Amino acid sequence: MTPTNDAADGLRVVVCGATGNVGTSVIAELLRHDEVAEVRGIARRPAQPASPKVTVTTADVARSDVRPLLRGADVVIHLAWLFQPTRHPAVTWENNVIGAIRVFEAAAAENVKAIVYASSVAAYSAADPDRHVDESWSTDGWGAAAYPREKAYVERWLDGFEARHPAVRVVRMRPGFIFKRTSATSQRRLFGGPFVPGRLARPQRLPVVPRIPGLSVQVVHTDDVAAAYVAAALGSARGAFNLGSEPAVDSDFLADYCDARCVAVPSRLVTAVLGIAWRCRLVPATPGLFDTVMHLPLLDSTRAREELSWNPREPRAVLDEFLDGLRAGAGAPTQPLAPDSPQRRLHEVRTGIGEHDT
């Protein structure tokens, strides 16, 4: 792809991972800003552009030559990430770590001024589950699953990259759990699998919810995360930003949300059950992911609120929208966000649960 705009015409932004949960919202947010002249999406699967300002190129960041796709860009927002196949971590490592490194090195070679990288709360080292940590907390991850290991490795690699390329403005976004209505089916495929009955996702029908000691997470709406990414991309921010909403979602929150009572459930029992389901190929997410969640800190998002004017919606509204999407089998017109159907669920089973990138 050849750049088409002079710098005077506006900003040129490349979005790697343009067709997923966050990528689709980031592009929509970029299009709301008049100073953005051109958005170049990069995705592993073909997709139709959302606007005349947008082009989408099919490329694999782990294997394709991405330098021409970054040439002339002002900012790269790197979101490309694989959660599956969880049974083949070498595949996710190649995309998530090697692919990210290739994009960052290409950006430096092409004199891109700024990189915004999608890190995660999972990059953080373990902490008391009720403790809010700021961006100075250690990012050594949790070794029980590939996802936190990969996020932590890229954080360490970026430390060296920033030292070698001080002229490149690097921003690391560390969000909590990211949901929107049109991501519901995709996230069901990635983490729950084909046997999760989406139509039954009705909180008011749950008489009890498990009280799991230490389970406390923050959920954020994808559009709110996208707003923070774009604010960082178009501004002058550097460094890391936590993105977590309040209050945290724990057992008491869920009991109130579902109008249900709590029943104590040991976390070891949940891990054991998930382990059996994993070994029986009933779920795609490894028990190590649950173990990771149990060790995540809560995020102090003061910096994002103050420097990016970030104001996320409350988690109840996020959950309402996500569960509505889960019941409806909602999706979007990109392959990663494809809506639910019996045929797609059968395909998940046929191709091996946890075996393939769905």
matplotlib code that plots the C-alpha trace (Angstrom):
import matplotlib.pyplot as plt

x = [0.0, 1.3, 0.6, -1.8, -1.8, 0.8, 1.4, -0.3, -3.5, -3.9, -2.8, -2.3, -3.0, -2.3, -4.5, -3.0, -5.8, -8.5, -11.4, -11.7, -13.4, -11.2, -10.0, -13.5, -14.2, -10.9, -11.5, -15.0, -13.5, -10.7, -13.3, -14.9, -11.8, -11.4, -7.6, -7.4, -7.0, -6.3, -6.8, -5.0, -6.3, -4.3, -6.0, -5.4, -8.7, -10.3, -12.8, -14.7, -13.6, -16.0, -15.4, -13.7, -11.0, -10.3, -8.4, -8.0, -5.1, -5.0, -1.6, -0.2, 2.0, 4.0, 5.0, 4.1, 6.4, 4.6, 7.1, 5.3, 2.0, 3.5, 5.3, 4.3, 2.2, 2.2, 0.9, 0.6, -2.0, -1.1, -4.0, -3.4, -3.6, -4.6, -6.3, -6.7, -5.4, -4.8, -3.7, -0.8, 0.9, 3.7, 1.2, -0.1, 3.6, 4.5, 1.6, 1.4, 5.1, 7.1, 4.4, 4.3, 8.1, 8.1, 5.5, 7.5, 10.7, 9.1, 7.6, 11.0, 12.5, 9.8, 10.2, 6.7, 6.4, 4.2, 3.1, 0.1, 0.3, -2.6, -1.1, -3.4, -4.1, -2.8, 0.7, 0.8, 2.4, 0.1, -1.2, -3.8, -7.1, -8.6, -5.6, -5.7, -2.3, -1.0, 1.2, 4.4, 3.4, 5.6, 4.6, 6.0, 2.6, 1.5, 3.0, 0.0, -1.2, 0.2, -1.8, -0.1, 3.3, 3.1, 1.8, 4.6, 7.3, 6.2, 6.3, 9.9, 10.9, 9.4, 11.6, 14.6, 12.9, 12.2, 15.8, 17.0, 14.4, 13.9, 12.4, 9.4, 6.6, 5.4, 2.1, 1.1, -2.6, -3.5, -7.2, -9.3, -11.9, -13.3, -16.9, -19.5, -22.7, -21.1, -18.2, -20.4, -20.5, -16.8, -15.9, -18.3, -16.4, -12.9, -13.5, -16.8, -17.0, -19.9, -21.8, -22.4, -26.2, -26.1, -29.9, -30.1, -27.8, -30.4, -29.1, -32.6, -33.0, -30.0, -31.1, -27.5, -24.1, -20.8, -18.8, -15.2, -12.7, -10.4, -12.3, -12.6, -12.3, -13.0, -15.0, -14.9, -16.8, -14.9, -15.9, -14.6, -11.3, -11.1, -11.6, -8.6, -6.5, -7.3, -6.8, -3.3, -2.6, -3.6, -2.1, 1.3, 1.0, 3.8, 4.1, 1.5, -2.2, -4.5, -8.1, -10.5, -14.0, -15.6, -16.9, -15.1, -17.2, -17.0, -19.3, -21.3, -21.7, -22.9, -25.4, -26.9, -26.8, -28.6, -30.8, -29.5, -27.7, -24.1, -23.0, -19.3, -17.3, -13.6, -11.4, -9.6, -12.9, -13.5, -9.9, -10.4, -13.7, -12.3, -9.3, -11.6, -13.6, -10.4, -9.0, -12.3, -12.3, -15.5, -14.1, -11.5, -10.1, -7.4, -7.8, -4.6, -6.6, -8.9, -5.9, -4.6, -7.8, -7.6, -4.2, -5.0, -4.8, -7.4, -6.5, -6.0, -7.0, -6.3, -3.7, -6.1, -8.8, -6.6, -4.4, -6.7, -10.0, -11.2, -14.6, -15.8, -19.4, -20.3, -19.9, -23.6, -24.3, -21.4, -22.7, -26.3, -25.1, -22.8, -25.4, -28.0, -25.6, -24.9, -28.6, -29.1, -26.0, -24.9, -21.9, -20.5, -19.6, -16.0, -14.9, -13.6, -16.9, -19.2, -22.7, -23.8, -25.5, -25.9, -23.6, -20.8, -21.2, -21.0, -17.8, -16.3, -16.9, -15.6, -12.4, -11.5, -12.4, -9.3, -7.4, -7.9, -8.3, -12.0]
y = [0.0, 3.4, 6.4, 8.8, 11.9, 14.5, 15.2, 18.6, 16.8, 15.1, 12.1, 8.6, 5.8, 2.1, -0.3, -3.8, -6.2, -4.1, -6.6, -7.8, -6.6, -3.6, -3.0, -2.3, 0.2, 1.9, 2.5, 3.8, 6.2, 7.3, 8.2, 10.7, 12.8, 15.3, 15.4, 11.7, 11.7, 8.0, 4.8, 1.7, -1.5, -4.7, -8.0, -11.7, -12.1, -10.0, -7.3, -4.5, -0.9, 1.1, 4.4, 5.9, 7.0, 3.3, 0.6, -2.9, -5.1, -8.8, -9.7, -11.8, -9.7, -12.8, -13.6, -10.8, -7.9, -5.2, -2.4, -1.2, -1.2, 1.2, 3.4, 7.1, 6.4, 8.8, 6.3, 2.5, 1.1, -2.6, -4.8, -8.0, -10.9, -14.6, -16.3, -19.6, -22.2, -22.6, -26.2, -25.0, -22.2, -22.0, -20.7, -17.9, -17.0, -16.6, -14.1, -12.4, -12.0, -12.4, -10.6, -7.7, -7.4, -7.4, -4.6, -2.5, -3.0, -2.1, 1.0, 2.2, 1.4, 3.5, 6.4, 6.1, 8.7, 6.8, 3.3, 2.5, -1.1, -3.2, -4.7, -6.0, -6.2, -9.8, -8.4, -7.4, -9.5, -11.1, -8.8, -8.9, -9.2, -6.2, -4.0, -1.3, -0.9, 2.0, 1.7, 1.3, -2.2, -5.0, -6.5, -10.0, -11.7, -15.0, -18.2, -20.4, -19.5, -18.4, -15.1, -13.4, -14.9, -13.4, -10.0, -9.8, -10.8, -8.0, -5.5, -6.5, -6.3, -2.8, -1.7, -2.3, -1.0, 2.4, 2.6, 2.0, 4.3, 7.3, 9.3, 6.9, 7.7, 4.4, 4.0, 0.8, 0.4, -2.0, -2.6, -4.9, -7.2, -5.7, -6.3, -5.0, -6.4, -7.4, -9.1, -11.5, -14.4, -14.1, -14.2, -17.1, -19.0, -18.1, -18.8, -20.7, -22.9, -24.3, -25.8, -22.5, -21.8, -18.2, -17.8, -18.7, -15.9, -14.2, -13.0, -12.8, -16.6, -17.4, -18.2, -18.4, -17.2, -18.7, -16.8, -17.5, -15.9, -13.6, -13.4, -9.7, -8.2, -4.9, -4.8, -2.0, -1.3, -1.7, 1.7, 3.3, 1.4, 2.6, 6.2, 5.9, 4.3, 7.0, 9.8, 8.4, 8.0, 11.5, 13.3, 13.4, 10.8, 8.3, 5.3, 3.0, 3.6, 1.4, 1.2, -0.2, 0.8, 0.9, -0.8, -4.1, -7.1, -9.7, -12.2, -9.5, -7.4, -10.4, -11.4, -7.9, -7.8, -11.2, -10.6, -13.9, -15.2, -16.3, -19.8, -20.4, -22.3, -23.0, -21.7, -25.1, -26.8, -24.4, -25.0, -28.8, -28.7, -26.5, -28.9, -31.9, -29.9, -28.8, -32.4, -33.7, -30.9, -29.4, -25.8, -23.9, -21.9, -23.5, -23.8, -21.6, -18.7, -18.9, -19.3, -16.1, -14.2, -15.2, -13.5, -10.2, -6.9, -4.2, -1.2, 2.3, 4.3, 7.8, 8.5, 7.8, 9.8, 12.8, 12.7, 11.2, 12.6, 9.1, 8.5, 4.8, 3.7, 1.7, -2.1, -2.9, -1.2, -3.1, -6.5, -5.6, -5.0, -8.0, -10.5, -9.1, -9.8, -13.3, -14.1, -12.7, -14.4, -10.9, -10.2, -7.9, -8.2, -9.3, -12.9, -12.7, -11.1, -13.3, -13.8, -17.1, -19.9, -23.7, -24.2, -22.2, -24.1, -27.4, -26.1, -25.3, -28.9, -30.4, -28.4, -29.2, -27.1, -25.2, -26.5, -23.7, -20.0, -19.6]
z = [0.0, -0.9, 1.3, -0.4, 1.9, 2.7, 6.3, 6.0, 5.1, 8.5, 10.4, 9.0, 11.5, 11.0, 13.1, 13.3, 14.3, 12.7, 12.6, 16.2, 19.3, 20.0, 16.4, 15.1, 17.9, 17.5, 13.8, 14.5, 17.1, 14.7, 12.1, 14.6, 14.5, 11.7, 12.1, 11.0, 7.2, 6.6, 8.5, 7.3, 8.8, 8.8, 9.5, 8.8, 7.1, 4.4, 5.5, 3.9, 4.9, 7.1, 5.3, 2.3, 4.8, 5.6, 3.7, 5.1, 3.9, 4.5, 6.1, 8.9, 11.2, 12.1, 8.5, 6.1, 5.2, 7.2, 6.4, 3.3, 5.2, 7.8, 5.4, 5.8, 8.9, 11.9, 14.5, 14.7, 17.1, 17.6, 18.6, 16.7, 19.1, 19.1, 22.0, 20.2, 19.6, 23.3, 22.8, 20.6, 22.5, 19.9, 17.4, 19.7, 20.7, 17.0, 16.5, 19.8, 20.6, 17.3, 15.4, 17.8, 17.7, 13.9, 13.8, 16.3, 14.5, 11.2, 12.7, 13.9, 10.5, 8.8, 11.2, 12.6, 15.4, 17.8, 18.8, 20.9, 22.1, 23.6, 26.7, 29.5, 33.2, 32.7, 32.2, 35.9, 38.6, 41.2, 43.9, 46.7, 44.7, 46.5, 45.9, 43.2, 41.5, 39.4, 36.3, 38.4, 39.5, 38.2, 34.9, 35.1, 34.5, 35.9, 34.5, 34.5, 31.0, 27.7, 27.6, 30.7, 29.7, 26.3, 27.5, 30.1, 27.5, 25.1, 28.0, 28.8, 25.1, 24.8, 27.6, 25.4, 22.4, 24.0, 25.2, 21.6, 20.0, 22.3, 19.5, 19.1, 21.5, 23.0, 24.9, 26.6, 27.3, 30.1, 30.2, 32.2, 30.6, 27.4, 26.2, 23.8, 22.4, 19.0, 20.7, 22.7, 20.3, 19.5, 23.2, 23.8, 21.0, 22.4, 26.1, 26.6, 23.6, 21.6, 24.5, 26.3, 26.0, 25.0, 24.9, 28.6, 29.7, 31.8, 35.2, 36.7, 36.3, 38.5, 42.1, 43.3, 42.3, 43.4, 46.1, 45.1, 47.5, 45.7, 42.4, 41.6, 38.1, 36.2, 33.1, 30.5, 27.4, 24.2, 22.9, 26.1, 25.7, 22.1, 23.1, 25.4, 22.7, 20.2, 22.8, 23.4, 19.7, 18.7, 21.7, 23.3, 26.0, 26.7, 29.0, 30.5, 31.2, 33.3, 32.0, 34.6, 35.6, 39.1, 41.0, 40.5, 39.6, 42.5, 44.0, 45.9, 42.8, 40.8, 43.6, 43.5, 39.7, 39.5, 42.5, 43.8, 46.9, 47.2, 47.8, 48.7, 46.1, 46.6, 43.8, 43.7, 42.9, 39.9, 38.7, 39.0, 37.1, 34.3, 34.1, 33.5, 30.9, 29.2, 29.1, 27.8, 25.1, 26.3, 26.7, 24.7, 27.7, 29.8, 33.6, 33.7, 32.5, 35.5, 37.7, 36.1, 36.8, 40.5, 40.8, 38.9, 40.7, 40.4, 38.3, 39.5, 36.4, 37.8, 35.1, 32.2, 33.8, 34.3, 31.2, 28.6, 30.1, 30.2, 31.7, 31.3, 31.8, 34.8, 34.7, 35.1, 31.7, 30.1, 31.4, 30.3, 26.8, 26.6, 27.9, 25.5, 22.7, 24.1, 24.1, 20.6, 19.2, 18.1, 16.0, 13.3, 9.6, 10.2, 10.5, 14.1, 15.2, 13.1, 14.7, 16.2, 14.3, 14.6, 11.7, 13.3, 16.6, 14.7, 13.0, 16.4, 17.4, 14.2, 14.1, 17.7, 20.7, 21.7, 18.6, 16.1, 15.9, 15.5]

ax = plt.figure().add_subplot(projection="3d")
ax.plot(x, y, z, "-o")
ax.set_aspect("equal")
plt.show()
